[in-house]
Amino acid sequence: MAEADLGCGAGQGRRGRLRGGRVRDVTAAPPLTGVEPSGLAEVVWDNARQDPEAVQFVRPDPDPRSWPAPGAGSDGAVQVSCRQFRDDVQGLARGFIAAGVGPGDRVALMSRTRYEWTLVDYALWSIGSVTVPVYETSSPEQLGWMLSDSGAVGCVVETAEHAAMLADLRPDLPALRQAWRIDSGDLIELVGRGRAVDDAQVETRRRAVTPADVATIVYTSGTTGRPKGCVLTHRNISCDVAVSTAVLSQLLHPGATTVLFLPLAHAFPRLIQVGMVRTRATLVHGAGTAGVLDQLRRYRPTFILAVPRVFEKMYARARQTADDAHRGWLFTVADTVAVRHSRAVQTRRGPGPLLRLARLVFDALVYRKLRATLGGRCRMAIVGGAPLGERLSHFFRGAGVTVLEGYGLTETSPALTVNLPSATRIGTVGRPLPGVEIRIADDGEVLARGEVVFAGYWNNPDATRDTFSDGWLRTGDLGSIDDDHYLSITGRKKEILVTAAGKNLAPEPVEEQIRQHPLVSQCMLLGDDRPYVAALVTIDPQAWPRWRATHGRPDKSVADLRDDPKLRREIQAAVDRANETVSRAEQVKTFRILPREFTEADGELTPTLKIKRDVVEDRYAADVEALYRGH
């Protein structure tokens, strides 16, 4: 059946203008066709029929106590074919039916990224049940809220620590009937229990799933307030995946490989998970960011996805490695050539012969080694969660790795716009996907409309009303659209700083510039209702040992040396470079080095590494006050 029957289309492309000539809205067109009106799990059975031996997943170093791991290779990894995945999904689906999980029932899933995460997701979808993802790092309060608010009847957790946390919460969760722990073999036992259930029951339940049914309730990590449950249907996700895989066919196709190390509880990597299954590409479940470089070298992905901080760190470490080898000058020249080449690519004339030759020289000397850290085959990457700085994007493209930035929200399934391999404009988040309409409100807020946009929050009609305006989703982000339909995000409405002099500024661009220094881990600008802009800066713990050894202070902590003149000069240099990119009123006048970096565990960062500004400002109130003392 054509996609119009599923509701993924949105009419013809158009655009309007506001006063002053700024583009007001744009709709991507024409809509795609050929999407079947079925549940998300149906593709698992289709893949098993069409290409049963295709490698759908790779399980690095699997634990057979968590899930059977037959046929491990010499490197300890297990390849999972499309047929095997179908069998695994069906077996676990029978187990959930035997456990009494019904259509529409919510089941929470708290685990790091691993094969069992994807398996549980599809098993629940195949019987019409609803997955409620929970970050593995969530606090007891957060877990309790999500289970209570969603009315979850079951919960899958990964570890003994998770199970203990859940046990303490059980008395306050009357709807929660059962819990299963992955690393103790509970899922294997569940499959055994499901052997009494006939395959026909799974078939009947799967066939009964409609596009309008709820597939998942994803709670926003949020930098403020209690998480809200975004209700996403099979239609929402199917539409987003269908258009994303169509326009990104150079990345998502049979034979493509990626190592997924971001948390699947986040909507962005989960979109990639569903896209990989849809296109029968090979997905390697990574072990988290700690061991990602080893896995990239081991599995040589054709593309990767990451948050901006991964690329910032990669750049900073490459520069630091060059400095350690007394080749910092070489990296500086290579950096300049890469950026100039990329900028020239974005012009009509393109790079000249001398610039092309210089790039070839530095490809042999520098860029090839950088790509080798990604496995050697990776020429494209997708970044999400936050914006990547324009200069870094140019550097990586010039070095042979095109970073495709996109934009979206959990509430939009999540992708709304994306830069394409054939149509990338660095400094923007790309054009709207087919069927997505973007509008810029009079106050600069980005509004969105289309089948990928959710209908509302779970059990929260007030929040739902607040987030919609005349049928448009209010994203909370500020942006603009150029004449070629590329969207640029300029900041968050709630995070715009307004100084005492009335100057409005978006903190993210300056923060990103300062974070490029190898010593800097995080940076947060201040200045709301203040006389000038100031910054709180944290030191990268991986770069710190080298700095203190070089400066003859091997036993000192950041807390001991945060007022050291030499350390402050290093950070001042980063601030000075950032200040060159903005007007005088937006420049950082002073800064404080904090005694430790921000962490998710301490509630200062979201799982996607966004700073919880209110938390940080409250926790470091004394440092903030010191920045403005006397004014």
N, C-alpha and C positions, 0 to 999 in steps of 0.2 A: 504494500500500500504506500502511496506517496506520502512524503513528509507533511504535506498540508493536512493530511488526515490525523497525523500525530500532533500537529500544531506547532511545528518548529519554524514555520515561515512567518514573515512579518511585512510582506508587501515590497514595494519598489524602493530603491535608494532615493534619498532626497536630502536636501539641506536648506536651512533657513538662516537668516542673519539677524543679529541684534543691532542696535544703534552703534554706529562707529564701524560697521562692517565685519564684526567678529562672527564666525560661524556659530549658529545657535544649536543645531541638532543635525544628526546624520543617521541614516539607517543603512546597514549593509544589505546588499541585494545582488542577485536574486537569491531566495532561500534555496537550501538544498532539497533534494528529493531522494526517496528510496529508503527511508527509515521505517522499520517495522514497528507497529504499535503493540509492543510486548514488554515484559519485565526485563530488567537488566541482566538477569541470570540466563536468559534464553540463549545468549551468544555462546555460553559455555557448552551447551549441547550442540549448537551449530558447528563450533570449532572441532568438536570431537568427531562429528560426521564428515566434515570437509577435509580436515588435515590432521588425523588422529596422532601422528607421530611428531608433529611440529613441537619444538621445545618452547613451552609457554613460560616456564619459570626455572630459575636455578636457585637451589637452596644451599648457600655456603655453610659448610660445617654444621649440618643439621643435627638436632638432638632427637634420636629415635624414641626417647622416653616421652617427648612431646607429641610427635607424630611420626609414623613409620617412615624410614628412610632407606628403602631398598635400592640396590644398584648404585651405591656411591662410587664416584670415579676415583682415580689415583690421588687427586687433590682433596678428596674428602667431600666434594660437592655432589649434590643430587640434582639431576635434571628431571623436570616434571613435564611430561608431554600433555597435549591437549586432551587426549583420552584419559590419562591418569588424573588430571585435574577434574574432569567431569566425574570420574568415579569417586574421587575424594569428596567433592562437593555433594554428590548424591548420598554418599555414606553418612556424612555429617548431618545433612538435611534430614535423613531418616531418624538420626539420633535426636535432633531437636523436636521432631514430631512425637517420638516416643516419650520425650520429657514433657510433653504437653504445651509446647510453644505454638501458639495459634496465629492465624493471619492477623496482621496489625499489631501483634504483641511486640513490645519494645524489649530488646536485649542489649545491654551495654557491653562494650568491648574495650578493655584497658590493657594495652600492650604496646611494646615497641614495634617497629616495622619488622615483620617476619612473615614467612609463608602462611602460618596459621592465621594471621590477621586477615589476609585476603581470603583464605578458605572460609573462615567464619562469616565474613561479609557476604560472599556469594551463596553460602548455604542458607543464610537467613533470607536473602532475596529470593531464593528459589522456592521458598515456602510462603512467601508473602509477608514475612515478618520484617521488623524495622531495626536497623542497626543504630545504636547510639554510641559513637566513638568517644573515648575518654583518653586524654593524653596520659602516658605512663608516668609522667612527672606530676600529675594533679595531686593536690592536697586532699586530706580526708574531707574537709569542708566542701571542696569543689566536687569530689566524687559523690558525696552524700546528696548535694544539691541536684546534680544531674540525674541520679537514680530516682530521687524523690519526685522531682519536677516531671520527668518523663513517664513515671509510673512503670519503670522497667520491671518485668517479671523474672528476668534472669540477668546474670552478669558473668562474662568471661574475663578472667584476669590472667596475668602472665606468671607472676612470681609469688613466693611465700610472703613477701612484704606486702604485696597488693592484697593477698588473701587475708592477711591479718588486719589490714586497714578496713577491708570490707566487713570482716567479722565484727569489728567494733561498731560498725554502722547498722548492722542488721536489725537490732531492736527498733530502730526508728524508720524502717522501710517495710511496712506491712505488705506492699505489693510484690516485693522480691521473694520469689519462691525458691529459686535455685541459683547456684554459682558453680562455675567450673574453672579450674586452674590449669593453664596450658602446660607448664613445666613439670607437673606431677602426673601427667598422663590422663587427665580427666576427659580430654576430647577423644582419646582412643577408647576409653571406657564408654563414652557416649555413642560412638560408632557401634560398639558391640551391643549396646542396648537397642540400637536402631535396627538390628538385623531382624527383629520381629515385625518391622514395618515393611510393607510391600512397596516396591519401586513405583507402583501405580499411584500410590498416595502422593509421592513427591511430584509425579507427572501432573496429577490433577491440581495440586496446589500451585505448581509453576504456571500451568496454562491459565489459571484463574486470575493471575496478577495482571492488572491493567496499568496503562501509563499514568492514570490519575492517582494510583495508590501511593502511599507514603513509603519511600525507600529508606530514609535515614533522617534522624534529628541530630544536627551538628551544633553543638554549643560553641558560641563564639568565645575565643580566648579573651578578647577584650583587654584594653589597657585601663579601663575603669569599670566599676560596677559589677554586678553579678552576671555570669554568662547567660545569654538568651539562646533558646533552642530554635535553630533555623530548620523549618520543615521543608525538606526537599523530596519531591516525588520522582518516580521512575521517569516521567516525562521530562522534568527539569534536567536531570542528569543525562538522560539519553540525548536530548537535543544538544546540550553543551558538548558532549563527547562526539556526537556525529559531526557537528560543524568543525570542532577542533581537529579531529583526525583527518577530515577532508582537506582543510587548508594547511595542515602540518604534515602532509603525506610524505614529505622528504625525511621527516623524523620518525613518524609512527607508521611502520609497515612491516610485513613479514621479513625477518632477517635483521631488523633493528634490535639493539640491545641497550638497556640502561641499568645502572645500579641505583636503586632507590634507597636512600638513606635518610630522607626527611620523614617525620612522623606521619603515618597514614591517618591519624586523627585530624590532620589538617586537610582542608578541601582541595588544595592545590595538588599535592602528591596523589591524593585519592583519584582525582581526575585523570592523572597519568596512569594510575593502576587500571582504571576502567578502559582507558584508551589502548593500553598495551594488550589487554585481553581482547578487546574488540578487533584489533588489527593482527592478532596472533604474533606480535613481537615478543621478544624474550625479556622478561623482567627478573633481575637479580635482586633479591631482598637483602639489602645491606645491613650491617651491624651497628649503624649509627655513625655519627661524624668522627668518632675517635679512630676507627679503623678504615675510614673511607678511602684514603690514598692507597693503601695496600690492595683493597678490593678493586679500585679503578685500574691499577696496574695488572691485577690478576685477570679481570674479566673484560677489559678493553672495550668499554661501551662506545656505541656510535654517537650517543648524545647523553647529556646529564641534565638534571634539574637541581637547583639549589637556591638558597636565599642569598641576597647580596653579600652578606658577611663572609661567605665562603670564598667569593672572588676577591673581596678586599684582603682577606688573609693570604690568599694565594699570591696576590701581587706583592704584598708587604714582605712575605717570606722569600719570594724570588729576588727582590731587591736586597734583602738582608743577606741572602746567600752570596750574591754578587759582591757585596761589600766585604764579607768575610774572606772572599778569595781575592781581594784587592782588585776587583773588576767592576766596581761600582760605576766608573765612568762609562764602561761598555754598556751596562744595563741602561744608564741614563740616555745614551745615544739611541739604543735600540727602542727604548720607550718613546722617544721623540719621533723616530721613524715610523713606528707602528701607528701612533696617533695621527700623524700627518697623512699617512697612506689611507687610513680609514676615513678621515675627513674628506680626502680627495675623492674616494669612492662615492661619497654621498653627493658630489657635485656632478654637473652635467659633463664636464670635460674629463673627469677621472684623473688618476695619478699619472704624472709624466714619466718618461723613460728612466730618468735618473732616480726618481723615487721608487719605481718598480725594481730597479737594480739594487738599490740600497735595502729594500725589503727582502730580496732574495738572499743577500749577504747575511743579514741579521737573522733570517730564518734558519740558516745553517748554524749560526753562532749562538743564538739565544732562544728563538721562538720554538724550535723543535724540542728543546729540552723542557720548556714549559709545557708543551702538549704531551710530552712523555709522562708527566705527572698525572695526566688524565687517562693514561692507557695507550696513547699514541693514535687511536682511531677517531677520537672525539673531535669533531669540527664544529659542533653546534651545542648550545646549552640554552635552557629556558630558566629564567630567573623570575621568582615571584615572592610575595610576602611583603616586599618593600621595594622602593626604587633603587636601582644601581646608578651610580654617578655616571654622567655623560662621558667624562674623560676615560674612566675605566672601561666603559663599553667600547670606546674607540681603540683603546690599547689592546683589548683581547681580540677584537675583530682584526686589527692589524697584525696580531700575532697568530692568526689562523683559527681562532675559535670565535665564531659569531654568537654573541649572547642575545637571545631573543627575549625582550621584555614584553610582558603582557599585563593585563589589569583585570581585576575582578574582586568579588567579595564572596564570603561564605553564602550570603543571601542570593548569589547569582550563579551558583552551582559548579564552579565559581567564575569561569572565564567570561569576560565581556569583550575584550579587545586583545589583539596580539600583533606583534611585528612578525612578518613572514620571512623565510630565507630569501625569497625573491623580492621582497618589498619591506626593507628594514629602514627606519628612520631613527637613528640614535638620538636620544633626548626625548623620545615619545614612548608611549606604551602601545603603539600600533593603531590599526584601524579596527572598527567594530567587526565582530564575527557575523557571518550571515544570519539574518533574523534578529539581530540585536540593534536596538535604537538607543542612541546616546544624545542627551540634551544638556546644554549648559544653562543653568538658571541665571536670573538677573544678578544674583550675588556671587556667581562664579561656581556654585556647587554643581557637581556632575550628577545628572539624573539618568536612570536607565529603565528600559522597558523591553519586554520580550518573553518568550516561553522559558528562558533559562532563569528568569527572576522568580523567586519563591512567592508563595501566597501569604506567608506571615509567620510569626513566632509561635511556638507551642505554649499554650496556656497564658498568652500575654497579649490580649487584644489592644491594650493601651500602647504598648511598644509598636505593635503592627500599624496602628493608626498614625503614630508619630513618624514612621519611616516611609510612609507613602504620601504623595501629594498629587491629586488628580490622576491617579493611576500610574504615576512615575515613582520608582524607588529612589529615595534620597540617599546617596552613598555616603555623605559626610566628607567627601573629598572635594577639593577645589581643582579646577582644570580649565583647559581651553582646547578648541579643535581648529586645526589649520585648514587651509583651502583644499588640501589633498585628503582630508578626513582623518588625519592622524591626531590622536588624543594625547595631550600632555597633562600630567598631574603635577600641580604646583604646591600642594600641601593638604593638611587636614583642617577642616573648619575649626575643630576644637583645639587644635595645636598651634594655630596662628598666634604669634606673640604680638601684643600691642604695647609698645613702650609708653612711658609716662608722657612723652612728647607726641604721642599719637601715631608713631610709625608702625605700620603693619609689616611683619616679615614671617616667612616660613622657615622654620629652623633646620629642616632636613638637608638642604643643599650644603649649608655651611658645616653641619655635623659630619656629613659624608666626606667633605674635603679634609677635615681634621683627622678622621679615622684612617685616612690613607697612610698616615705616618706609621712606620713599623712598631713603634712603642705604644701606640694608642689602641685600646680595646674598644671603649665606648666613649661617646661624647654627648652631652645633653645641654642645649642652650637654655638660658634663662633670660628674662627681660620683661615679662608681662607686668604692666603697671610699674615698671622699674625705670630708673633714669637712663640705663644703657644695657647693652647685651653683654652677658657673661656666660661662662661655660663651666660645667663640671666634667672632668676628664678622668677616665680610669686607664690603668696601665695593663698592657697585655702580659699575662703571666708567663707566656712562652718566650717572649722577647726580653723579659726582665732579667733573668740570670746572666745573659750575655752583657747587658748594659752595665749591671753593677760590677761584674768581673772586669770589664774594660776600664771602669772608672775606679778600680781599687776598693770597692765596697762589697766584697763577696758574701758577707754574712748579714747584710742589711735588707730589711723588707721595704716595700713601698711606703708603708706607714712611717718608717724611720726616715725616709729620704724625700718625702713628697714636697718638702720645702727647700730641698737642696738646689742651689743656684744652677748647677750644671744640668740637672734634670729639668728644671723649669725652662732653661734656655732651649732644650730639645723640643719641648712642647710648644714654647713660644714660636719657634720656627714653623711648626705646623699651623698654628693659629695665624701667623703672618701670611702664609701662603693662602689660607682660606679667606682671609680678609681682602686679599687682592681681587677676589671674584665678586664682591658685593659693594654697595654704596657705603659711605662713611657711617651713616646712621645705622646700618645693619652689621657693622663690624664688631667683633668680640673685643671688648676693652680689657677684660681680665679673666682669669680662670683659677680654678682650684683643682689640684690633683687629689683624688679621693684615695683612702687607704687600701681599698680593694675594688675589684671589678663588680659590675652588676651581674646577678645570677638569676636564673629562673627559679632555683630552689628557694631563694630568699624573697621571691615575689616581686622582684624588680624588673624582670623581663617576661614577656609572653613566650609561649613555646616556639614562636617564629622570630624570637630575639628582638621584638619591638620593646622599647623602653616604656615602662609604666611611669609616666612623668609625675603624676601626683604622689605615687609611692616614694619615688626617689627624692622629690623635693621635700616631702615630709620627713623622711628618714635622715636626710642630710641637711636639716634646717639650719644647724649651726654653721655649716660650710657656706650655705646660701647667704646667710646673714652676714658672714664675714666678707663676702664679695661686695656687699653694698653698705658696709658700715661707714658712717660718716656722711652718707648722701641722703 
